[in-house]
Amino acid sequence: MRTHYCGEVTAEHIDQTVTVCGWVHRRRDHGGVIFVDLRDREGMVQVVYDPDQPDIFAVAERVRNEFVLQVTGRVRRRPEGTINPNLTTGEIEILGTGLAILNRSQTPPFMLDDDTVSEENRLKFRYFDLRRPEMLARLKLRSEVARVLRQYLDANGFMDVETPMLTKATPEGARDYLVPSRTHDGSFFALPQSPQIFKQLLMVAGIDRYYQIVRCFRDEDLRADRQPEFTQLDIETSFLSEAQIMSLMEDMIRLVFQKTLGISLPNPFPQMTYAEAMRRYASDKPDLRIPLELVDIADVLAGVEFKVFSGPAKDPQGRVAALCLPQGSELTRKEIDEYTAFVGIYGAKGLAYIKVNDLAKGKEGLQSPILKFLTDEAIAAILERTGAQTGDLIFFGADKAKIVNEALGALRVKLGHDRGLLNQTWAPLWVVDFPMFEWDEGEKRWVSLHHPFTSPKESDLERLASDPGNCQSRAYDMVLNGTEVGGGSMRIYRTEVQEKVFSLLGISDEEAREKFGFLLDALSYGCPPHGGIAFGLDRLVMLMAGAHTIRDVMAFPKTQTAACLLTQAPSPVSERQLRELHIKLRNPPKVAES
């Protein structure tokens, strides 16, 4: 039906006859000459219809926005002064000699160039929203990224292997999406949160190098970079060390950026331990584009009478830290109050500060409501340790370490963006040497920082039971601009170690056998040393496209409440379907009264 895509017709086709198909972006009638901007996924081209062909001209007069057309015509150069440098087709136009209306369109729900359309409307009419050039460009980028990833992994000996969508519910991680079984009364499948166990079993099977671009499901609260169903690039390999795996993955990501965006990322990526990242940036996924760093000052303030500082300074679980903002003295009291409210979201009870109006005047050149609580020695030490200069502002965090890290870590990022402090475009980073476990205060037990199949460091194997809080894992995360895009680790490949980790996590032998018996058995049949990583494809493309949420790089995403406005899912099902699945609703939906 066509010889070219609309966006592919250029000056090299002048004097050629072409046929294109697409949607009417705009129709304009200029004194008897009709101009039609025709659009498809590759771009837009201008078509001109003159009245000297009355039959075709009559059809062109009936054309409206979003009609689907087939256009035939001769390519010619645009008249002088009408060239559009913003279009690849901007030098030419098509003089229409044929026109067929393939389908009509109702009045569109919104104009494609209207930036004020609500997200609710965009998701409700997603098939229409995807016609927008920016949405098409994002999906095209996503396709290109996936293609380069596959090419790289294929070239490096990885096999693309599918794993099951219907699997077994697991006790760890986020909530599972459950699927009731019709043939096994009272039993349920779970949709996979990841192919983790299956890819480990593929290593036992001798596949050696596996990958899969796979859909995963997690029934968890949503935010900008989370969806109930998402896509990850899943990778596993045997007989490689973590350094070798990280090197392979670095090369892959560098290739993706070079091939799709023409951007050269650093070689090698910098590495930072988890402990250093938390100390300097209060985050295990620091945004290195922001030069601000935290400074610990607990030792300086442990002896002051101000208990807001001295209490956490003396608490083994506490932290007192300072964050110096260059030229922060410009902030008004209203702005400081807004930042105080912001850190309150993360549990901080307040946000103490010192303005350094004139460093040369010593204490007299400082401005703060907390100065009267601090000794001259403490003030001098704070100024020296933070490196504060005239015009700077020092923020303080003092509380449990978790609260201080979350509050000041978020404040650091917000200040970096608000104050325009980003000093580079792309800042990749490997974070390594994660703790093996973290203490869940609510459940009063140890939980895996990554997942229960992550291998501890060999040097920590002997003290897993006696000192779990100080054991490190062989885990590694790839961070890009403050977002974790990939998380991986070396895996436990010996049955006795896996059983020991399950025990530490409060998983009894009976539960471990019930939930993971097949894995424990597999480990005993010659499981090789192996490790892997999973990349969030949605997150990676979101960053590369400059989008604000992963919803903008997914064709048909869900809302913040995990609903699909396009199809109105989830929705009730019939009583017959429920009976087939042996399900009775405890709280049936109310039927509206007639």
SEPA-281276 format. One record per residue (C-alpha): residue number from 1; z, x, y. Coordinates in steps of 0.5 Angstrom, whole numbers. Layout:
BEGIN
k,zz,xx,yy
NUM,Z,X,Y
...
% end
This chain:
BEGIN
k,zz,xx,yy
1,0,0,0
2,1,6,5
3,-2,13,6
4,4,16,10
5,11,14,12
6,11,12,19
7,15,19,21
8,10,23,18
9,4,22,22
10,3,27,27
11,-2,31,31
12,-5,34,25
13,-8,27,23
14,-11,26,29
15,-18,22,28
16,-16,20,21
17,-15,13,19
18,-8,12,16
19,-4,6,13
20,3,5,14
21,9,0,12
22,15,-1,15
23,20,-5,20
24,18,-7,27
25,23,-4,31
26,21,-7,38
27,15,-10,40
28,12,-10,47
29,6,-14,51
30,4,-10,57
31,-2,-14,60
32,-6,-16,54
33,-4,-9,50
34,1,-10,45
35,5,-4,43
36,9,-4,36
37,14,1,34
38,14,1,27
39,20,4,23
40,21,7,16
41,26,11,13
42,22,18,15
43,22,16,23
44,18,11,28
45,11,11,30
46,8,7,36
47,2,2,34
48,-3,0,39
49,-7,-7,39
50,-12,-8,44
51,-15,-16,45
52,-22,-14,43
53,-20,-15,36
54,-18,-23,37
55,-16,-24,30
56,-12,-18,29
57,-9,-19,36
58,-7,-26,34
59,-3,-23,28
60,0,-18,33
61,2,-24,38
62,6,-27,32
63,10,-20,30
64,18,-20,32
65,23,-15,31
66,25,-13,24
67,18,-16,21
68,16,-12,15
69,8,-10,17
70,3,-6,13
71,-1,-3,19
72,-8,1,18
73,-11,4,24
74,-14,11,27
75,-9,16,29
76,-11,18,37
77,-7,23,42
78,-3,19,47
79,-5,19,54
80,-3,24,59
81,4,23,61
82,6,18,55
83,8,23,50
84,15,22,47
85,19,29,46
86,24,26,42
87,20,23,36
88,16,28,31
89,11,23,32
90,11,23,40
91,4,26,41
92,0,21,37
93,0,13,37
94,-4,9,32
95,-10,5,34
96,-9,-1,30
97,-15,-4,26
98,-12,-8,21
99,-5,-12,20
100,-1,-16,15
101,5,-19,16
102,9,-18,9
103,15,-21,11
104,18,-25,16
105,25,-24,19
106,31,-28,22
107,34,-26,28
108,38,-20,26
109,45,-20,26
110,45,-15,31
111,41,-10,35
112,40,-3,31
113,41,1,38
114,48,-3,39
115,54,2,39
116,59,-4,40
117,58,-8,34
118,64,-8,30
119,65,-5,23
120,67,-12,20
121,60,-14,22
122,56,-7,20
123,60,-8,13
124,58,-15,12
125,51,-14,14
126,51,-7,11
127,44,-7,8
128,42,-8,15
129,46,-3,18
130,43,2,13
131,37,1,17
132,40,5,23
133,37,12,24
134,44,15,24
135,46,12,17
136,39,13,14
137,40,21,16
138,47,21,13
139,45,18,7
140,39,23,7
141,44,29,8
142,48,26,2
143,42,26,-3
144,40,33,0
145,47,36,-1
146,47,33,-8
147,40,36,-10
148,42,43,-8
149,49,42,-12
150,45,40,-18
151,40,46,-17
152,45,51,-16
153,50,49,-22
154,43,48,-27
155,41,55,-25
156,48,58,-26
157,48,55,-33
158,52,49,-32
159,51,43,-37
160,51,36,-34
161,55,32,-38
162,57,24,-37
163,64,22,-39
164,67,15,-40
165,68,10,-35
166,73,6,-39
167,79,10,-41
168,86,10,-42
169,91,9,-37
170,96,15,-35
171,103,16,-32
172,102,21,-27
173,98,20,-20
174,96,14,-17
175,95,7,-19
176,90,6,-24
177,85,0,-24
178,86,-3,-30
179,80,-7,-34
180,83,-12,-39
181,80,-12,-46
182,77,-18,-49
183,77,-15,-56
184,84,-12,-56
185,89,-18,-54
186,94,-15,-49
187,91,-8,-48
188,87,-5,-42
189,82,0,-41
190,83,4,-34
191,78,6,-30
192,78,14,-29
193,82,17,-23
194,78,23,-25
195,75,26,-31
196,80,31,-32
197,82,31,-39
198,75,29,-42
199,72,36,-38
200,78,40,-41
201,76,37,-48
202,69,39,-47
203,71,46,-46
204,75,45,-53
205,68,43,-56
206,65,49,-53
207,60,46,-48
208,63,53,-44
209,60,50,-37
210,60,43,-35
211,59,39,-28
212,58,32,-27
213,57,28,-20
214,62,22,-22
215,65,16,-19
216,72,16,-19
217,77,10,-18
218,84,10,-15
219,88,4,-13
220,92,7,-7
221,93,5,0
222,87,7,4
223,85,12,10
224,79,15,14
225,78,20,8
226,80,15,2
227,76,9,-2
228,78,6,-8
229,72,8,-11
230,69,15,-9
231,65,21,-12
232,66,28,-14
233,63,34,-16
234,67,35,-22
235,66,42,-25
236,70,46,-31
237,68,53,-34
238,71,57,-40
239,73,65,-40
240,73,66,-32
241,78,68,-28
242,80,64,-22
243,77,69,-18
244,71,69,-21
245,71,61,-21
246,72,61,-13
247,67,66,-12
248,62,62,-16
249,64,56,-11
250,64,60,-5
251,57,62,-6
252,55,54,-8
253,58,51,-1
254,55,57,3
255,48,55,0
256,49,48,1
257,50,49,8
258,44,54,9
259,39,49,5
260,41,43,9
261,44,45,16
262,41,52,17
263,48,54,18
264,51,61,15
265,58,60,13
266,63,67,13
267,62,71,6
268,67,72,3
269,72,66,5
270,79,68,8
271,85,66,3
272,92,64,5
273,98,63,1
274,101,56,1
275,107,59,3
276,104,63,9
277,100,56,11
278,106,52,11
279,110,57,15
280,104,59,20
281,101,52,21
282,106,47,17
283,100,44,13
284,97,46,6
285,90,45,9
286,90,48,16
287,85,47,21
288,83,55,23
289,79,52,29
290,85,51,33
291,89,58,35
292,96,55,35
293,101,57,30
294,108,55,29
295,114,60,30
296,121,60,26
297,127,60,30
298,132,58,26
299,136,65,26
300,136,65,34
301,139,58,34
302,144,57,28
303,149,59,33
304,148,55,39
305,153,49,40
306,147,44,40
307,147,41,33
308,140,38,34
309,138,45,33
310,144,49,30
311,145,43,24
312,138,44,21
313,138,52,23
314,144,52,18
315,141,47,13
316,137,51,7
317,133,45,7
318,132,45,14
319,127,48,19
320,127,50,26
321,120,52,29
322,117,52,36
323,110,51,38
324,107,54,44
325,101,51,48
326,98,55,53
327,97,52,60
328,102,46,57
329,106,46,63
330,100,42,66
331,102,36,62
332,106,30,65
333,112,27,63
334,108,21,61
335,103,25,57
336,110,29,54
337,113,22,52
338,106,20,49
339,107,26,44
340,114,24,43
341,112,18,40
342,106,21,36
343,111,25,32
344,116,19,31
345,110,17,27
346,112,23,22
347,120,21,22
348,121,26,28
349,127,24,32
350,125,27,38
351,120,32,41
352,124,38,45
353,120,42,50
354,121,48,55
355,116,49,61
356,115,56,63
357,113,55,70
358,114,62,72
359,116,67,67
360,118,73,72
361,124,69,74
362,127,68,68
363,131,62,66
364,130,60,73
365,123,59,72
366,124,55,66
367,124,47,66
368,127,43,61
369,133,38,59
370,135,42,53
371,136,49,57
372,144,47,59
373,145,47,51
374,142,54,50
375,145,61,51
376,141,66,55
377,140,70,49
378,137,65,45
379,132,63,51
380,130,70,51
381,129,71,44
382,125,64,44
383,120,67,50
384,119,73,46
385,118,70,39
386,113,65,42
387,109,70,47
388,110,65,52
389,107,66,59
390,107,63,65
391,104,56,65
392,105,55,58
393,109,49,54
394,114,50,48
395,115,44,43
396,120,44,38
397,122,41,32
398,128,41,28
399,130,37,22
400,129,37,15
401,123,42,13
402,118,36,11
403,119,32,17
404,118,38,22
405,112,41,18
406,109,34,18
407,111,32,25
408,109,39,28
409,103,40,24
410,100,34,26
411,102,35,33
412,98,42,33
413,92,39,31
414,92,33,36
415,94,38,41
416,88,42,39
417,83,37,40
418,86,34,46
419,86,40,50
420,79,43,47
421,82,49,44
422,77,49,38
423,74,56,38
424,69,55,32
425,65,50,29
426,66,51,22
427,73,54,19
428,73,55,11
429,79,57,7
430,82,58,0
431,89,56,0
432,92,59,-6
433,99,60,-10
434,101,53,-10
435,108,51,-12
436,108,49,-19
437,112,43,-18
438,116,39,-12
439,122,35,-12
440,121,27,-12
441,127,25,-8
442,126,18,-10
443,125,18,-17
444,130,24,-18
445,125,29,-22
446,120,34,-21
447,113,32,-20
448,106,36,-21
449,104,38,-14
450,97,38,-17
451,97,35,-24
452,100,36,-30
453,95,40,-33
454,95,46,-28
455,97,52,-31
456,103,56,-29
457,102,63,-27
458,104,68,-33
459,109,71,-30
460,113,64,-29
461,112,62,-36
462,119,64,-38
463,123,61,-32
464,119,54,-32
465,125,51,-35
466,131,55,-31
467,128,55,-24
468,122,50,-24
469,122,50,-16
470,120,57,-15
471,115,57,-20
472,108,58,-18
473,101,55,-21
474,94,58,-22
475,91,53,-17
476,86,54,-11
477,84,49,-6
478,78,50,-1
479,79,47,6
480,74,46,11
481,76,44,18
482,83,42,16
483,80,38,11
484,81,39,3
485,74,39,0
486,76,42,-6
487,82,42,-11
488,82,46,-17
489,86,50,-22
490,86,54,-28
491,89,49,-34
492,94,50,-39
493,90,51,-46
494,96,52,-50
495,100,46,-54
496,107,49,-53
497,106,50,-45
498,103,43,-44
499,109,40,-48
500,114,44,-44
501,111,42,-37
502,111,35,-40
503,118,35,-41
504,120,38,-34
505,116,32,-31
506,120,27,-35
507,115,25,-40
508,119,25,-47
509,116,27,-53
510,114,20,-55
511,111,18,-49
512,107,25,-49
513,104,24,-56
514,103,16,-54
515,99,18,-48
516,96,25,-49
517,97,26,-56
518,89,27,-57
519,89,33,-52
520,95,36,-55
521,92,36,-62
522,85,39,-58
523,89,44,-55
524,91,46,-62
525,84,47,-65
526,82,53,-61
527,82,51,-54
528,79,57,-50
529,82,59,-43
530,79,55,-38
531,79,52,-31
532,75,48,-26
533,75,45,-19
534,73,38,-16
535,70,37,-10
536,70,30,-6
537,63,29,-4
538,64,24,1
539,69,28,5
540,64,34,4
541,58,30,7
542,63,27,12
543,64,33,15
544,57,36,15
545,54,29,18
546,60,29,24
547,62,22,21
548,69,20,23
549,70,17,16
550,67,17,9
551,65,10,10
552,60,12,14
553,57,17,9
554,57,11,3
555,52,6,2
556,57,0,0
557,64,2,2
558,70,-2,2
559,74,-4,8
560,81,-1,9
561,84,-7,5
562,79,-5,-1
563,75,-11,0
564,67,-11,0
565,65,-16,6
566,58,-16,3
567,59,-19,-3
568,66,-22,-2
569,69,-18,-8
570,74,-18,-10
571,74,-26,-12
572,77,-31,-17
573,74,-32,-24
574,74,-38,-28
575,79,-40,-33
576,74,-39,-38
577,73,-32,-37
578,81,-31,-36
579,82,-34,-43
580,77,-30,-46
581,81,-24,-44
582,88,-27,-46
583,90,-27,-39
584,94,-32,-35
585,95,-32,-28
586,103,-32,-26
587,101,-34,-19
588,94,-38,-19
589,91,-38,-12
590,92,-44,-8
591,86,-49,-8
592,85,-52,-1
593,87,-60,-1
594,81,-64,0
% end
